[in-house]
Amino acid sequence: MLPLALTFCCFVVFTNLSLEKNTVGTYQLIKTMTTPCIMAIQTYYYHGHFSTKIKLTVIPITLGVFLNSYYDMKFNVLGVFYATLGVLVTALYQVWVAEKQKEFQVNSMQLLYYQAPISAVLLVFVIPFSDPIFGYFGALSFYPTEALVSILVLFCVSFWLVAFCINLSIFWIIGNTSPVTYNMVGHLKLCLTLLGGFLLFQEKPLILQVLSIVTTLSGIILYTHFKMAEQKKQSLPLSVK
C-alpha cells in the first residue's frame, strides 16, 4: 500500500502547487495530458490496449479545453514543472488504483480504507514545513476563541466530507470502469461547471466557451460510443465475432 499512498500524496501536493503557480487555464490545459499519459503507462507496463479510435478521442477533448483556456494561459518554468510532475504522478496513481483493486481483490471502499490512513500519516510530516498555521491563527486572533474554534472545526469537517466523497468516487469509478473513463468524467465535469455558470449565475457565454463545451462533449460522446462498441464486441461469443 505504501507506493499507492506515496503517489496519492504527491498527486495532492503537485496538483495544488500547479494550481498555485499557474493560471486556471494553464492548469486545465496541462491536466488534459493525464489521459494520454495513463494510456502510455497501461500500454507499456500493464499490457493494456487502446484502439486508434479511442486514442483519437483525446484530440477534440484537448482542443475543447484549449478553447476554454485560450485567454487564461500564461506559462512559466516552475508552473510547468509542477504541472508536469502532477500529470505523471496523477496518471500513475490512477493506474495503480485500478491495478491494486485487482491485485488485492478488494472493492473501492476497502482500498480507500487501507490507503487513506497511510497517506494521512505521510502528509502529517509535511504540514509543519508547508502550512504557516501560526500566521493564520495570528490573522484570526481578533475573533473570540469560541468562534475561531467553531470556524476551524466546521471547515475541517466540511473539507473532510468533501475529500472523502471525492476520493471514494475516484476509487469507485476507476474500479468499476477504468482510469481513462474516470478522466472522461473529469472532462464532463468541466463542461458542467461552465454550463452551471451560465445557468445559475447568468454569466454571459463567450463564443469560445460554447465551442469548448461542444468540442469537449463530442470527444466524450465519441469515447463512450467506441468504448461501448468494443465492450459489446468482446462480450459476443467467438462464433458470432
C-alpha positions in Angstrom: 0.0 0.0 0.0 2.9 2.4 0.5 3.6 3.1 -3.2 -0.1 3.9 -3.6 -0.1 6.2 -0.6 3.0 8.0 -1.7 1.6 8.6 -5.2 -1.6 9.9 -3.6 0.4 12.4 -1.5 2.4 13.6 -4.5 -0.7 13.8 -6.6 -2.3 16.2 -4.0 0.9 18.2 -3.5 1.9 18.7 -7.1 -1.7 19.4 -8.3 -2.1 22.1 -5.7 1.3 23.6 -6.5 0.4 23.6 -10.2 -2.8 25.5 -9.4 -0.8 27.9 -7.2 1.9 28.7 -9.8 -0.2 28.5 -13.0 -3.3 30.3 -14.1 -6.5 28.1 -14.1 -6.4 27.9 -17.9 -2.8 26.7 -18.0 -3.6 24.2 -15.2 -6.6 22.8 -17.0 -4.8 22.5 -20.3 -1.8 20.6 -19.0 -4.1 18.5 -16.9 -5.7 17.0 -20.1 -2.3 15.3 -20.7 -3.2 12.9 -17.9 -5.4 10.8 -20.2 -2.7 10.0 -22.8 -0.2 9.5 -20.0 -2.4 6.9 -18.5 -2.8 5.2 -21.9 1.0 5.1 -22.2 1.6 3.6 -18.7 -1.1 1.0 -19.2 0.2 0.1 -22.6 3.9 -0.3 -21.9 3.8 -1.5 -18.3 0.5 -3.3 -17.8 -0.2 -4.8 -21.2 -3.2 -2.6 -21.8 -4.6 -1.9 -25.3 -6.3 1.1 -26.7 -7.7 1.2 -30.2 -6.8 4.1 -32.5 -10.4 5.4 -32.3 -10.1 5.6 -28.5 -6.8 7.4 -28.7 -8.1 9.9 -31.2 -10.9 11.0 -28.9 -8.2 12.8 -26.8 -7.8 15.3 -29.6 -11.2 17.0 -29.5 -11.2 17.0 -25.7 -7.8 18.7 -25.6 -8.9 21.1 -28.3 -12.0 21.9 -26.3 -10.1 22.6 -23.1 -7.7 24.8 -25.1 -10.6 26.9 -26.5 -11.9 27.4 -23.0 -8.5 28.3 -21.6 -7.2 30.4 -24.5 -7.4 33.8 -22.8 -6.1 32.5 -19.5 -2.9 30.7 -20.5 0.4 32.0 -19.1 3.4 29.6 -19.0 6.3 29.8 -16.6 9.1 27.3 -15.9 8.2 26.5 -12.3 4.5 26.2 -13.0 5.0 23.9 -16.0 7.5 21.8 -13.9 4.9 21.3 -11.1 2.1 20.7 -13.6 4.2 18.0 -15.5 5.1 16.2 -12.2 1.4 16.4 -11.3 0.3 14.8 -14.5 2.8 12.0 -14.3 2.1 11.2 -10.6 -1.7 11.5 -11.1 -1.6 9.1 -14.1 0.4 6.6 -12.1 -1.8 6.9 -9.1 -5.0 6.3 -11.1 -3.5 3.3 -12.8 -2.4 1.9 -9.5 -5.9 2.4 -8.0 -7.2 0.1 -10.7 -4.4 -2.4 -10.5 -4.4 -2.6 -6.7 -8.1 -3.4 -6.6 -7.5 -6.3 -8.9 -4.3 -7.4 -7.2 -5.7 -7.4 -3.6 -9.2 -8.5 -4.7 -10.8 -5.6 -2.8 -13.6 -3.1 -3.6 -13.2 0.7 -3.8 -14.2 1.3 -0.1 -11.8 -1.3 1.2 -8.8 0.0 -0.8 -9.6 3.6 0.4 -9.8 2.3 3.9 -6.3 0.9 3.7 -4.7 3.7 1.8 -6.1 6.8 3.5 -4.6 6.4 7.0 -1.1 5.8 5.5 -1.4 8.9 3.3 -2.6 11.0 6.2 0.4 9.9 8.3 2.8 10.8 5.5 1.2 14.2 4.9 1.4 15.0 8.7 5.2 15.2 8.4 4.9 17.7 5.5 2.4 20.1 7.2 4.9 21.8 9.6 7.1 22.8 6.6 4.3 23.9 4.2 1.4 25.3 6.2 2.1 28.7 8.0 -0.6 27.8 10.5 0.6 30.2 13.2 0.3 33.0 10.7 -3.3 32.1 10.1 -4.0 32.0 13.8 -2.4 35.4 14.2 -4.5 36.8 11.4 -7.7 35.4 13.0 -6.8 36.4 16.6 -9.4 39.2 16.7 -12.1 36.5 16.7 -13.3 35.2 20.1 -11.8 31.9 20.9 -15.1 30.0 20.7 -15.9 31.5 17.3 -12.4 30.7 16.0 -12.6 27.1 17.2 -16.1 26.7 15.7 -14.9 28.0 12.3 -11.9 25.7 12.2 -14.0 22.7 13.3 -16.7 23.5 10.7 -14.1 24.0 8.0 -12.2 20.7 8.8 -15.4 18.6 9.0 -16.7 20.1 5.7 -13.4 19.6 3.9 -13.1 16.1 5.3 -16.6 15.1 4.0 -15.9 16.6 0.5 -12.5 15.0 0.3 -13.9 11.6 1.4 -16.6 11.8 -1.3 -14.1 12.8 -4.0 -11.6 10.0 -3.1 -14.3 7.4 -2.9 -15.7 8.5 -6.3 -12.1 8.1 -7.7 -11.8 4.6 -6.4 -15.4 3.6 -7.3 -15.3 4.9 -10.9 -11.9 3.5 -11.7 -12.6 0.2 -10.0 -15.8 -0.3 -12.0 -14.6 1.2 -15.3 -11.0 2.3 -16.0 -8.7 5.2 -15.3 -9.3 6.6 -18.8 -13.1 6.6 -18.2 -12.6 8.4 -14.9 -10.7 11.1 -16.8 -13.6 11.4 -19.3 -15.9 12.0 -16.3 -13.5 14.8 -15.2 -13.7 16.4 -18.6 -17.5 16.2 -18.4 -17.3 18.0 -15.0 -15.5 20.9 -16.7 -18.4 21.2 -19.2 -21.0 21.0 -16.4 -19.1 23.7 -14.5 -19.2 26.1 -17.4 -22.9 25.3 -18.0 -23.6 25.8 -14.3 -22.1 29.3 -14.5 -24.3 30.2 -17.5 -27.5 28.9 -15.9 -27.1 29.6 -12.2 -25.1 32.8 -12.2 -26.3 34.3 -15.5 -22.8 34.5 -16.9 -22.7 35.6 -20.5 -21.2 32.7 -22.5 -18.4 33.6 -24.9 -18.2 32.0 -28.3 -15.0 30.2 -27.5 -16.6 28.8 -24.3 -19.6 27.4 -26.3 -17.2 25.9 -28.8 -15.2 24.5 -26.0 -18.3 22.7 -24.5 -19.4 21.4 -27.9 -15.9 20.1 -28.8 -15.2 18.5 -25.4 -18.6 16.9 -25.3 -18.1 15.5 -28.8 -14.9 13.8 -27.7 -16.6 12.4 -24.6 -19.5 11.1 -26.6 -17.2 9.5 -29.2 -15.2 7.8 -26.5 -18.3 6.5 -24.8 -19.6 5.2 -28.2 -16.4 3.5 -29.2 -15.8 2.0 -25.7 -19.3 0.5 -25.5 -19.0 -0.9 -29.0 -15.7 -2.6 -28.0 -17.2 -4.0 -24.9 -20.2 -5.3 -26.8 -17.9 -6.9 -29.3 -15.8 -8.6 -26.6 -18.9 -10.0 -24.9 -20.1 -11.7 -28.1 -19.5 -15.4 -28.5 -16.5 -16.3 -30.6 -18.6 -17.8 -33.3 -20.6 -14.5 -33.7 -17.4 -12.5 -33.8 
